[in-house]
Amino acid sequence: MTAMPLEQLVEALRGGVISLLSDGGAAQWRVTGAELLDHPEAVATTAPGHLLLGVGLDIADRDALGAALRTAADQSCALAVKCPTPPPPEVSAQVATARVPVLAVDPRVPWTRVQRLVTTILAARAAVAEPSGGTTGGDLFSLANAVAGIVGGAVAIMDTQQVVVAYSNLPDQPIDETRRRGILGRRVPEDAIADHLDREVWVSDTVVRRHRPGDLPRTAVVVRAGEDVLGSLWVAFPDEAASADCGPTLQEAARVAALHMLALRRQVDAEQESRDRALRHALEGRSGQGDPPGGVRLPAVLVGLTEAVQKGGDEESWEAGTAARRRAALLRALDLAVLDGRSLGYEPAAALLGDRVYVLLPAAGSGSVSTGVLLDHLLDRARHSLHRSFTAVDSPTVETTSALLAARRDIDAALDHLRERRAGPGAYHAGDLRPELVLRRLVGALREDAELRTGIAERLRAHDAEHATDYCATLLTYLRHFGDVAAASGELHIHQNTLRLRLRRAEELFDVALADPTRRLLLTLELTALSGLSEPSTRG
C-alpha cells in the first residue's frame, strides 16, 4: 500500500483546500488512504495511517470533536475537519493537545471531492515507481512543481476527459480565476473547455501559446504515448515575456508525464473493468461471484440503450444480416457512455447484454450535470460519431441490488414497448412510462395464466375465425375509446349504426356486459392480451 508523508499531502492540497491545524507531535506521519468518519464499524477496522474525514462533525461541539480525536488516536489515523482559516481559538486549543495530526478543510469543498483528491494523489504516487528507462520525475504533483520551478509559471496537467490530475502549488505562483476554479473543481471550468480542446493544442508537436481574454497567458503541450493522446500540460505565466524559451523544458516534461499517465490509465482501466463486471453480474442476478469488494455502487441510476428501429422499415429485414454491425455499434456506444460519464464527473459501470447497453451512474460523487443532460449528450454524440440513432430509458434512483434487477426489468419492458410502438429515438424515463409498463405486465400475466381469464375473448376470437366476423376488433376499439361511438366507428371506418349493431349482437351472443365496469375492464384486458400488437381489422 502506498504511503505518503502527511506534509507532502498537505503541500499537494494547498490552494484553499487543506491546511495543517496540528501535526500531532510527529513530523513523519504517513497517509495510506482516506476513510469517512461517519460509520463507527467501518472505522474500527480501518488500518493505521488513514486520513479520517469528519463528515457531519461540528467543530463547535467540543464533546463531538473530542470523540473524533480519540477515535483517530485509537486507530493511529489523522483527522480532517471542516474548519475556517484561521480556526476559532477554542478549536486551536483543543486540537493542539491531540496525539494525532488534524487538518482543516475549506468548508466550501465537498467531502466527496476531498476524498477523491486524496485518493488521486495517492494513486498518482503509486503509479510512478521508478520507470525502467531511467527517466524519473517523482509523482505527477512533484513533476508539476519541478516544471513550475524551472519555467516560473503555474502548471496544471489534464487528462483527455478534462480532469485536472495534478497541479503545482509552489509559493507565489501566478493564478487567475480559471486556474482557481480548475483546482477546486479538479476539472477544466466549463467556459474554458473550448479553449482547452482547441485542435491546435492536440495535433501540435511543439508547444502552443494561448491567451484567453481575462486570463493569464498560457503555454500548452500535448502529452502522448506514441500516437495515443493521454492529456495535456498547461503553464500559466504572469505575462507574455515570461513564457519565452520554455518549449524544450515543457516537451521533456510531457514525455515524463506520459509515463505516469500511462500507469494511471492502467489503474483506471482496471477499476473500470472491475465495475463493469460487478454490474454485469448484478444485472444477471449473480452478484458476488468474483466481484470486487463492494460490488456495484448504489444508490445509482440505471440507463438502458438500444439501437432505434427505423420508422417505415421492416424490423425483420432490419435485424437480418446486420448482427455484426449492430453489435459493433453497441460496443462503441458502450465506450462512449463510459467516456462521457467520466468526462462529466461520474464513475460509470457499463455492460452489454444481448442487444442492449446498460450504464450505471452512481449518485454518490455525481458529476456537475444531471443524468438527463448526460443522456442527451450521449445520444447526440452517438448520432454524430457513430451515425446511428439510439433509444435510451433511465430508471429512478435505485438503492438495492433487488431494486436494480427490478429497474432492469422495467427498462427492458420500456424499450420493448417503445420499439413495438415505433417510437422515435431519444431519451425516455421509466417513471413517465409507468402506466404502459404496468399494463404490459398485466397483459403478460393474462396471456400466461388461463386462470386469470374469463374465456370470453377466446370465444369471440373463435367466432370471428369461423364466421368471418370482427367482434374482437370492434369491442376493443370501442372500449379503448371509452364508449365513444363516433370515435370508435371512425377508427374502424364503419358507420355508427353498424358499430351499434355489432355491440348489441355481441351482448346477445356472448353475454358481453358493457354496462358493468368490472366486466368491461376484464374484457378490455383479455382482448388486449389476445390481440397482441395487431392493428384492428376494418372488415365490415
C-alpha positions as CSV (number, residue, x, y, z in Angstrom):
1,M,0.0,0.0,0.0
2,T,1.3,3.4,-0.9
3,A,2.2,5.7,2.0
4,M,2.8,9.4,1.5
5,P,4.2,11.8,4.1
6,L,1.5,13.9,5.6
7,E,3.4,17.1,4.9
8,Q,3.6,16.2,1.2
9,L,-0.1,15.5,1.1
10,V,-0.8,18.9,2.7
11,E,1.5,20.6,0.2
12,A,-0.2,18.9,-2.7
13,L,-3.6,20.0,-1.5
14,R,-2.7,23.6,-0.8
15,G,-4.5,26.4,-2.6
16,G,-7.5,26.8,-0.4
17,V,-8.4,23.1,0.0
18,I,-6.5,21.8,3.1
19,S,-4.2,23.2,5.8
20,L,-2.5,21.7,8.8
21,L,-4.0,22.6,12.2
22,S,-1.8,20.3,14.3
23,D,0.9,17.9,13.4
24,G,0.2,15.6,16.3
25,G,3.6,16.0,17.7
26,A,5.3,14.0,14.9
27,A,6.5,15.3,11.7
28,Q,6.8,12.0,9.9
29,W,3.1,10.9,9.8
30,R,2.3,9.0,6.6
31,V,-1.0,8.7,4.9
32,T,-2.1,5.5,3.1
33,G,-5.8,6.3,2.3
34,A,-8.9,8.2,3.2
35,E,-11.9,6.9,5.2
36,L,-15.2,8.6,6.1
37,L,-15.7,9.1,9.8
38,D,-19.5,8.5,9.6
39,H,-19.6,4.8,10.2
40,P,-18.1,3.6,13.5
41,E,-18.0,-0.1,12.5
42,A,-16.0,0.7,9.4
43,V,-13.6,3.0,11.2
44,A,-13.0,0.2,13.8
45,T,-11.5,-1.9,11.0
46,T,-9.5,0.9,9.4
47,A,-5.8,0.2,9.0
48,P,-3.5,2.7,10.7
49,G,-2.3,5.6,8.6
50,H,-5.6,6.6,7.0
51,L,-7.0,10.1,6.9
52,L,-10.4,10.1,8.6
53,L,-12.8,12.6,7.1
54,G,-15.0,14.1,9.7
55,V,-18.2,14.1,7.7
56,G,-21.0,15.9,9.6
57,L,-18.7,16.8,12.5
58,D,-19.5,20.1,14.2
59,I,-16.2,21.5,15.4
60,A,-18.1,23.9,17.7
61,D,-19.3,20.8,19.6
62,R,-16.3,20.2,22.0
63,D,-17.5,16.8,23.0
64,A,-18.0,15.6,19.4
65,L,-14.6,16.9,18.4
66,G,-13.0,15.2,21.4
67,A,-14.6,11.9,20.5
68,A,-13.4,12.2,16.9
69,L,-9.9,12.9,18.1
70,R,-9.9,9.9,20.4
71,T,-11.2,7.7,17.5
72,A,-8.4,8.9,15.3
73,A,-5.8,8.3,18.1
74,D,-7.1,4.8,18.8
75,Q,-6.8,3.9,15.1
76,S,-3.4,5.7,14.6
77,C,-5.1,7.9,11.9
78,A,-5.0,11.6,11.1
79,L,-8.3,13.6,11.2
80,A,-9.7,16.1,8.8
81,V,-12.4,18.6,9.8
82,K,-14.3,21.4,8.1
83,C,-12.8,24.5,9.6
84,P,-12.4,28.1,8.6
85,T,-8.9,29.6,8.4
86,P,-7.8,30.8,10.9
87,P,-9.7,28.4,13.2
88,P,-11.6,29.6,16.3
89,P,-9.3,29.9,19.3
90,E,-11.1,27.2,21.3
91,V,-10.7,24.8,18.4
92,S,-7.0,25.6,18.1
93,A,-6.6,25.0,21.8
94,Q,-8.4,21.6,21.7
95,V,-6.5,20.2,18.7
96,A,-3.1,21.5,19.9
97,T,-3.1,18.8,22.6
98,A,-4.2,16.0,20.3
99,R,-2.0,13.0,19.7
100,V,-2.8,12.8,16.0
101,P,-2.4,15.3,13.1
102,V,-5.5,17.4,12.5
103,L,-6.2,19.0,9.1
104,A,-8.5,21.9,8.3
105,V,-10.6,21.5,5.1
106,D,-12.1,24.5,3.4
107,P,-15.9,24.4,4.3
108,R,-16.8,25.1,0.7
109,V,-15.2,22.0,-0.6
110,P,-17.4,18.9,-0.6
111,W,-16.2,15.9,1.3
112,T,-16.5,13.7,-1.7
113,R,-14.1,15.9,-3.6
114,V,-11.6,15.8,-0.7
115,Q,-11.7,12.0,-0.7
116,R,-11.2,12.0,-4.5
117,L,-8.3,14.4,-4.2
118,V,-6.5,12.3,-1.6
119,T,-7.1,9.0,-3.4
120,T,-6.0,10.5,-6.7
121,I,-2.8,11.9,-5.2
122,L,-2.0,8.6,-3.6
123,A,-2.8,6.7,-6.8
124,A,-0.5,9.1,-8.7
125,R,2.2,8.4,-6.3
126,A,1.7,4.6,-6.6
127,A,1.7,4.8,-10.3
128,V,5.2,6.4,-10.6
129,A,7.5,3.8,-9.3
130,E,10.9,4.1,-11.0
131,P,10.4,3.6,-14.7
132,S,12.7,1.1,-16.3
133,G,14.0,3.6,-18.9
134,G,15.9,5.6,-16.3
135,T,13.8,8.7,-16.7
136,T,12.2,9.7,-13.4
137,G,10.3,12.6,-12.2
138,G,8.6,11.7,-9.0
139,D,4.8,11.7,-8.9
140,L,2.8,14.0,-11.1
141,F,2.4,16.6,-8.4
142,S,6.2,16.6,-7.9
143,L,6.7,16.8,-11.7
144,A,4.3,19.8,-11.8
145,N,6.2,21.6,-9.0
146,A,9.6,20.8,-10.7
147,V,8.4,22.3,-14.0
148,A,6.9,25.3,-12.3
149,G,10.1,26.0,-10.5
150,I,12.1,25.8,-13.8
151,V,9.9,27.9,-16.1
152,G,8.4,30.3,-13.5
153,G,4.8,29.6,-14.2
154,A,1.9,27.7,-12.6
155,V,1.5,24.1,-14.0
156,A,-1.6,22.0,-14.4
157,I,-1.8,18.6,-16.0
158,M,-5.1,17.4,-17.5
159,D,-6.3,14.1,-19.0
160,T,-8.4,13.7,-22.1
161,Q,-11.6,13.9,-20.0
162,Q,-10.7,17.4,-18.8
163,V,-9.9,16.2,-15.3
164,V,-7.1,18.1,-13.6
165,V,-4.9,15.1,-12.4
166,A,-2.1,17.3,-10.9
167,Y,-1.0,20.9,-10.4
168,S,1.9,22.8,-9.0
169,N,1.5,24.5,-5.6
170,L,4.7,26.5,-5.1
171,P,4.5,29.8,-3.1
172,D,3.7,33.0,-5.0
173,Q,2.6,31.3,-8.2
174,P,0.6,33.3,-10.8
175,I,-3.1,32.4,-10.6
176,D,-6.3,33.6,-12.2
177,E,-10.0,32.7,-11.8
178,T,-9.8,29.8,-14.4
179,R,-6.9,28.2,-12.5
180,R,-8.6,28.7,-9.1
181,R,-11.8,27.1,-10.3
182,G,-10.0,24.3,-12.1
183,I,-8.1,23.3,-8.9
184,L,-11.1,23.5,-6.6
185,G,-13.3,21.5,-9.0
186,R,-10.5,19.3,-10.3
187,R,-11.8,19.9,-13.8
188,V,-11.4,22.3,-16.6
189,P,-14.0,25.0,-16.0
190,E,-17.0,24.9,-18.4
191,D,-16.2,28.3,-20.0
192,A,-12.6,27.2,-20.7
193,I,-13.3,23.8,-22.2
194,A,-13.5,25.1,-25.8
195,D,-10.0,26.7,-25.4
196,H,-8.7,23.5,-23.7
197,L,-10.0,21.3,-26.6
198,D,-8.6,23.6,-29.3
199,R,-7.4,21.4,-32.2
200,E,-4.1,23.2,-32.5
201,V,-3.1,22.0,-29.0
202,W,-3.9,18.3,-29.6
203,V,-2.3,18.0,-33.0
204,S,0.8,20.1,-32.5
205,D,4.3,18.5,-31.9
206,T,5.5,21.6,-30.2
207,V,4.2,24.0,-27.5
208,V,1.2,26.2,-28.3
209,R,0.6,29.6,-26.8
210,R,-2.9,30.6,-25.8
211,H,-4.3,33.8,-24.2
212,R,-8.0,34.0,-23.3
213,P,-9.4,37.4,-22.5
214,G,-9.4,37.9,-18.8
215,D,-6.9,35.1,-18.1
216,L,-3.2,34.9,-17.7
217,P,-1.3,33.9,-20.9
218,R,-0.7,30.1,-21.1
219,T,1.5,27.7,-22.9
220,A,0.3,24.1,-23.6
221,V,1.9,20.9,-24.8
222,V,0.1,17.7,-25.5
223,V,1.1,14.5,-23.6
224,R,1.4,11.5,-25.8
225,A,2.5,7.9,-25.7
226,G,3.3,7.1,-29.3
227,E,0.2,8.1,-31.3
228,D,-2.1,7.8,-28.2
229,V,-3.0,11.1,-26.7
230,L,-3.1,10.9,-22.9
231,G,-3.7,14.6,-21.9
232,S,-2.0,18.0,-21.9
233,L,0.2,20.1,-19.7
234,W,-0.5,23.8,-19.3
235,V,1.5,26.6,-17.8
236,A,0.1,29.9,-16.7
237,F,2.6,32.8,-16.8
238,P,2.5,36.2,-15.2
239,D,3.0,37.9,-18.6
240,E,3.8,37.0,-22.2
241,A,7.5,37.7,-21.9
242,A,7.9,35.1,-19.1
243,S,6.7,32.3,-21.4
244,A,9.6,32.6,-23.9
245,D,12.1,29.8,-24.3
246,C,10.3,27.2,-22.2
247,G,9.5,24.9,-25.1
248,P,12.2,22.2,-24.6
249,T,11.5,22.0,-20.9
250,L,7.8,21.5,-21.4
251,Q,8.3,18.9,-24.1
252,E,10.6,16.9,-21.9
253,A,8.1,17.3,-19.0
254,A,5.3,16.0,-21.3
255,R,7.4,12.9,-22.1
256,V,7.9,12.2,-18.3
257,A,4.2,12.9,-17.6
258,A,3.3,10.3,-20.3
259,L,5.0,7.6,-18.2
260,H,2.9,8.4,-15.1
261,M,-0.3,8.9,-17.0
262,L,0.0,5.6,-18.7
263,A,0.3,4.0,-15.3
264,L,-2.8,5.9,-14.1
265,R,-4.7,4.9,-17.2
266,R,-3.9,1.2,-16.5
267,Q,-5.2,1.6,-13.0
268,V,-8.4,3.4,-14.2
269,D,-8.9,0.8,-16.8
270,A,-8.6,-2.0,-14.3
271,E,-11.1,-0.2,-11.9
272,Q,-13.5,0.3,-14.9
273,E,-13.3,-3.4,-15.8
274,S,-14.0,-4.3,-12.2
275,R,-17.0,-2.0,-12.0
276,D,-18.3,-3.4,-15.3
277,R,-18.0,-7.0,-14.2
278,A,-19.9,-6.3,-11.0
279,L,-22.7,-4.6,-12.9
280,R,-23.0,-7.4,-15.4
281,H,-23.2,-10.0,-12.6
282,A,-25.8,-7.9,-10.8
283,L,-28.0,-7.5,-13.8
284,E,-27.8,-11.3,-14.5
285,G,-28.8,-12.0,-10.9
286,R,-25.4,-13.5,-9.8
287,S,-23.8,-10.8,-7.7
288,G,-20.8,-11.7,-5.6
289,Q,-19.4,-14.3,-8.0
290,G,-15.8,-13.0,-8.4
291,D,-16.9,-9.4,-7.9
292,P,-14.7,-6.8,-6.3
293,P,-15.4,-5.8,-2.7
294,G,-18.4,-3.6,-2.5
295,G,-19.9,-4.8,-5.9
296,V,-22.0,-2.3,-7.7
297,R,-22.1,1.2,-6.3
298,L,-25.6,2.2,-5.1
299,P,-27.6,4.3,-4.9
300,A,-27.5,4.9,-8.7
301,V,-29.5,5.5,-11.8
302,L,-29.6,2.7,-14.4
303,V,-29.8,3.5,-18.1
304,G,-30.6,1.1,-20.9
305,L,-29.8,1.8,-24.6
306,T,-30.7,0.0,-27.8
307,E,-30.5,1.0,-31.4
308,A,-33.7,2.6,-32.6
309,V,-35.8,0.9,-35.2
310,Q,-36.0,3.0,-38.4
311,K,-39.6,4.2,-39.0
312,G,-41.2,2.7,-42.0
313,G,-38.6,-0.1,-42.1
314,D,-39.2,-3.8,-41.8
315,E,-38.0,-4.9,-38.4
316,E,-37.1,-8.4,-39.6
317,S,-35.0,-7.2,-42.5
318,W,-33.5,-4.6,-40.3
319,E,-32.3,-7.3,-37.9
320,A,-31.3,-9.9,-40.5
321,G,-27.7,-9.9,-41.8
322,T,-26.7,-6.9,-39.7
323,A,-25.9,-8.5,-36.3
324,A,-22.2,-7.9,-36.5
325,R,-22.5,-4.2,-37.4
326,R,-25.2,-3.7,-34.8
327,R,-23.0,-5.3,-32.1
328,A,-20.0,-3.2,-33.1
329,A,-22.2,-0.1,-32.9
330,L,-23.4,-1.1,-29.4
331,L,-19.9,-1.7,-28.2
332,R,-18.9,1.7,-29.5
333,A,-21.9,3.2,-27.7
334,L,-20.8,1.5,-24.5
335,D,-17.4,3.1,-24.8
336,L,-18.9,6.5,-25.5
337,A,-21.2,6.1,-22.4
338,V,-18.2,5.4,-20.2
339,L,-16.0,8.2,-21.6
340,D,-18.8,10.7,-21.4
341,G,-19.7,9.7,-17.9
342,R,-16.1,10.1,-16.8
343,S,-15.6,13.4,-18.6
344,L,-18.7,14.8,-16.8
345,G,-17.7,13.7,-13.3
346,Y,-19.3,10.2,-13.0
347,E,-17.7,6.8,-12.4
348,P,-20.0,4.7,-14.5
349,A,-20.2,1.0,-14.9
350,A,-21.4,-0.4,-18.2
351,A,-22.4,-3.8,-19.6
352,L,-23.6,-5.2,-23.0
353,L,-26.2,-7.9,-22.6
354,G,-27.9,-9.1,-25.7
355,D,-28.7,-6.1,-27.9
356,R,-28.8,-3.6,-25.1
357,V,-26.2,-1.5,-23.3
358,Y,-26.7,-0.8,-19.6
359,V,-25.0,2.0,-17.8
360,L,-25.0,2.6,-14.0
361,L,-24.4,6.1,-12.9
362,P,-23.8,6.3,-9.1
363,A,-25.5,9.0,-7.2
364,A,-22.5,9.4,-4.8
365,G,-19.9,11.8,-6.2
366,S,-22.1,12.5,-9.2
367,G,-20.9,14.9,-11.9
368,S,-21.8,18.5,-12.4
369,V,-24.6,17.7,-14.8
370,S,-27.8,15.7,-14.3
371,T,-28.2,12.2,-15.7
372,G,-30.8,13.6,-18.1
373,V,-28.3,16.1,-19.6
374,L,-25.6,13.4,-19.7
375,L,-28.0,11.1,-21.6
376,D,-29.0,13.7,-24.1
377,H,-25.3,14.5,-24.7
378,L,-24.5,10.8,-25.2
379,L,-27.3,10.3,-27.7
380,D,-26.1,13.4,-29.6
381,R,-22.6,12.1,-29.6
382,A,-23.7,8.7,-30.9
383,R,-25.7,10.2,-33.7
384,H,-22.8,12.3,-34.9
385,S,-19.9,10.0,-34.1
386,L,-21.5,6.6,-34.9
387,H,-24.1,7.8,-37.4
388,R,-26.6,5.7,-35.5
389,S,-29.7,6.6,-33.5
390,F,-30.4,5.1,-30.1
391,T,-33.3,4.8,-27.8
392,A,-32.5,5.2,-24.1
393,V,-34.5,4.8,-20.9
394,D,-33.3,5.7,-17.4
395,S,-34.7,4.5,-14.1
396,P,-35.4,6.4,-10.9
397,T,-32.7,6.1,-8.3
398,V,-32.2,2.6,-7.1
399,E,-30.9,1.8,-3.6
400,T,-30.5,-2.0,-3.5
401,T,-29.5,-4.9,-5.8
402,S,-33.0,-6.2,-5.9
403,A,-34.2,-2.8,-6.9
404,L,-31.5,-2.8,-9.6
405,L,-32.9,-6.0,-11.1
406,A,-36.4,-4.5,-11.0
407,A,-35.1,-1.4,-12.8
408,R,-33.6,-3.6,-15.5
409,R,-36.9,-5.4,-15.9
410,D,-38.8,-2.0,-16.2
411,I,-36.2,-0.7,-18.7
412,D,-36.4,-3.8,-20.8
413,A,-40.2,-3.5,-20.8
414,A,-40.0,0.1,-21.7
415,L,-37.6,-0.5,-24.6
416,D,-39.8,-3.3,-25.9
417,H,-42.8,-1.0,-25.7
418,L,-41.1,1.8,-27.5
419,R,-39.8,-0.5,-30.2
420,E,-43.3,-2.0,-30.7
421,R,-44.8,1.4,-30.9
422,R,-42.1,2.5,-33.4
423,A,-41.3,5.4,-31.1
424,G,-38.6,7.8,-32.3
425,P,-35.0,7.7,-30.9
426,G,-34.2,9.7,-27.9
427,A,-34.2,9.7,-24.1
428,Y,-37.2,8.4,-22.1
429,H,-37.9,7.9,-18.4
430,A,-39.2,4.7,-17.0
431,G,-41.2,6.7,-14.4
432,D,-43.0,8.5,-17.2
433,L,-43.8,5.2,-18.9
434,R,-45.1,3.5,-15.7
435,P,-48.7,3.2,-16.8
436,E,-47.7,1.5,-20.0
437,L,-45.3,-0.8,-18.2
438,V,-48.0,-1.8,-15.6
439,L,-50.4,-2.6,-18.5
440,R,-47.8,-4.7,-20.2
441,R,-47.3,-6.8,-17.0
442,L,-51.0,-7.2,-16.5
443,V,-51.5,-8.3,-20.1
444,G,-48.5,-10.6,-20.0
445,A,-49.9,-12.3,-16.8
446,L,-53.2,-12.8,-18.6
447,R,-51.5,-14.4,-21.6
448,E,-49.5,-16.8,-19.4
449,D,-52.2,-17.8,-16.9
450,A,-55.5,-19.1,-18.2
451,E,-57.0,-19.0,-14.7
452,L,-56.8,-15.2,-14.8
453,R,-59.1,-15.0,-17.9
454,T,-62.9,-15.4,-18.1
455,G,-62.6,-17.0,-21.6
456,I,-64.9,-14.6,-23.3
457,A,-62.1,-13.2,-25.5
458,E,-61.3,-16.7,-26.8
459,R,-64.9,-17.3,-27.6
460,L,-65.1,-14.1,-29.5
461,R,-61.9,-14.9,-31.5
462,A,-63.2,-18.4,-32.3
463,H,-66.5,-17.0,-33.6
464,D,-64.6,-14.4,-35.7
465,A,-62.4,-17.1,-37.3
466,E,-65.3,-19.4,-38.0
467,H,-67.9,-16.8,-39.3
468,A,-65.6,-14.1,-40.7
469,T,-66.9,-11.5,-38.2
470,D,-64.9,-8.9,-36.4
471,Y,-66.3,-8.7,-32.9
472,C,-62.8,-8.7,-31.2
473,A,-61.5,-5.6,-33.0
474,T,-64.9,-3.9,-32.7
475,L,-65.2,-4.3,-29.0
476,L,-61.6,-3.5,-28.2
477,T,-61.7,-0.3,-30.3
478,Y,-65.0,0.7,-28.6
479,L,-63.6,0.0,-25.2
480,R,-60.3,1.9,-25.9
481,H,-62.4,4.9,-26.9
482,F,-64.3,4.7,-23.6
483,G,-67.6,4.1,-25.3
484,D,-67.4,7.0,-27.8
485,V,-69.3,5.5,-30.7
486,A,-68.3,8.3,-33.1
487,A,-64.5,8.0,-32.4
488,A,-64.6,4.2,-32.5
489,S,-66.5,3.9,-35.7
490,G,-64.2,6.5,-37.3
491,E,-61.2,4.4,-36.4
492,L,-62.8,1.3,-37.7
493,H,-64.1,3.1,-40.9
494,I,-67.6,1.8,-40.4
495,H,-71.0,3.6,-39.9
496,Q,-72.0,4.4,-36.3
497,N,-75.2,2.3,-36.7
498,T,-73.1,-0.6,-37.9
499,L,-71.0,-0.3,-34.7
500,R,-74.1,-0.2,-32.5
501,L,-75.5,-3.3,-34.2
502,R,-72.3,-5.2,-33.6
503,L,-72.3,-4.2,-29.9
504,R,-75.9,-5.4,-29.5
505,R,-75.1,-8.7,-31.2
506,A,-72.1,-9.2,-29.0
507,E,-74.2,-8.7,-25.9
508,E,-76.8,-11.2,-27.2
509,L,-74.4,-13.9,-28.5
510,F,-71.6,-13.8,-25.9
511,D,-73.2,-12.4,-22.8
512,V,-71.0,-9.3,-23.0
513,A,-72.0,-6.8,-20.3
514,L,-70.7,-3.4,-21.4
515,A,-72.6,-1.6,-18.7
516,D,-70.8,-3.5,-15.9
517,P,-67.5,-1.6,-15.1
518,T,-65.7,-4.8,-13.7
519,R,-66.6,-6.9,-16.7
520,R,-65.8,-4.1,-19.1
521,L,-62.3,-3.8,-17.5
522,L,-61.7,-7.5,-17.7
523,L,-62.9,-7.7,-21.3
524,T,-60.5,-4.8,-22.2
525,L,-57.5,-6.6,-20.7
526,E,-58.4,-10.0,-22.2
527,L,-58.9,-8.6,-25.7
528,T,-55.7,-6.6,-25.4
529,A,-53.8,-9.8,-24.4
530,L,-55.5,-11.7,-27.2
531,S,-54.8,-9.1,-29.9
532,G,-51.2,-8.7,-29.0
533,L,-49.9,-5.8,-31.1
534,S,-52.0,-6.4,-34.2
535,E,-54.0,-3.4,-35.5
536,P,-57.8,-3.7,-35.6
537,S,-59.3,-5.0,-38.8
538,T,-61.5,-2.9,-41.0
539,R,-63.8,-5.6,-42.2
540,G,-67.5,-4.5,-42.3
